[in-house]
C-alpha cells in the first residue's frame, strides 16, 4: 500500500498528528482532502476556524456578513483593534491564511439565506454552525438535512454552552432537539444577556474536535447526544436524545423573517418574578400552577417541584394545547424554562388564550439553581 504523500513542510507542520497512531498518515490525508464550512466568524467561529486551519483541513469556508466591532474583541480572538469596521469573513480569511499555508480558505461575506444556502453548502462535506440566532440555526439545519450534510452544532449563553452533531447516520437533527423556535421578540442579544469571554473558546474547541473525529473516523461522535457545559462549576453532562424521523423529511428551506416563529406579540409587557419571590409564593399559595416549558431531556437534569410539564412544542398549536384540568383561566400561573426566554413565548400564547394571571420566572431555572441548592 502506497503511503500518503506530504511535502517536507507538511510533515513538519503535522508531526504531532502524524505521530498519533489513531490519526497517522492516513488520518492526516483525510483531513487534507476534507472540506468544512463554518457559519459565523464570531465567538464560536474564531476558535473553530483556528483549530481546523491548524489541523490541516484542506479547504475551509467562512460565512459571515458582519463587520468587526469593538465589543467583539473580548471573545473573538481572531480580531485586533485595527480590524474594527472590516468584514469579519475577509479579515479571518487573511489572518488564517498566515496560520497555515497548506490550506485553502474561502470567504463568503454575505448573509446566509434560503436563496444562497444551496450554492454555498454544495461543495462542502461538513457544516459547523457557530451562528448566534435561531433563524440561522434552523436554516442551517434544514439545509443540511436536504443536502445530506453533517452538522456540528454549538451554542453559548452567559456561562453555559452545548455541543452536538446532527444529521449523522440517520441520527437526530437540530429540530429533534428544539422542534419550535421562540419568537425573535423575546430573544436577548449578547449585549443584553452577556457572555463569559473564554466560553466560546471552550465550546468552539469541542466543535473542532468533533469535526476532526468525523473526518478521521476516530472516537465516538456526539450524535444522539447533547454535551452541556457550565463554566461556573466546570460541570459537564451528556444527555441522550432520539431522532424524530419526521424531521428528516424537510423539502424546503424556511424563510428568514425578523421573527423565526409565526406567533406575534400581542402584549406590551411580560410580568416577571424572581426565584426568591417564586419560592415564597409556592409556600403561600398551594393552588399556584408552575409550568415547565423545556424539553423532556432538560427536565430529566433538574426541575422545580412541584411543576407541570408542557414542552414549548405543544404551544405551537394553541387549538390542541392540553392544559391540566386544575389550571383554570383565572389561576395564577408561573412559567419557566432554562433562561426565561422560551417561557416568554408560552406566556404570550397563554395570554392570547385568555389566561391573564401570568408570571414568567426571570432567568429561568438557571437563576433558580444559582440562588438555591438543587437539594
Secondary structure by P-SEA (a helix, b strand, c coil): cccccccaaaaaaaccccccccccaaaaaaaaabbbbbccccaaaaaaaaaaaaacccbbbbbbcccccccccccccccccccccccaaaaaaaaaaaacccbbbbbccccccccccccccccccbbbbccccaaaaaaaaaaaaaaccccbbbbbcccccccccccccccccccccccccccccccccccccccccaaaaaaaaaaaaaaaaaaaccccccccbbbbbbccccbbbbbbbbbcccccccccccccccccccccccccbbbbbcaaaaaaaaaccccbbbbbcccaaaaaacccccbbbbcccccccccccccccccccccbbbbbcccaaaaaaaaaaaaaacccbbbbccccaaaaaaacccc
